[in-house]
Amino acid sequence: MGHRTRPTAASQFAPTDLLQGIIVVSSFGFWAVMLGLMPVLLFRVWLA
């Protein structure tokens, strides 16, 4: 909490950090949907 770096550095890293967070959340949602649908598809194939 001592010396502060340039505010330009903070404004420069913030968008990339936000973009990385969005990518992580979207990839997590994608894997959640895939893992959620996989047992259903396997069950449907097993029933057929």
Contacts in CASP RR format, 6 or more apart in sequence:
PFRMAT RR
TARGET T0000
AUTHOR 0000-0000-0000
METHOD contacts of the structure
MODEL  1
MGHRTRPTAASQFAPTDLLQGIIVVSSFGFWAVMLGLMPVLLFRVWLA
END
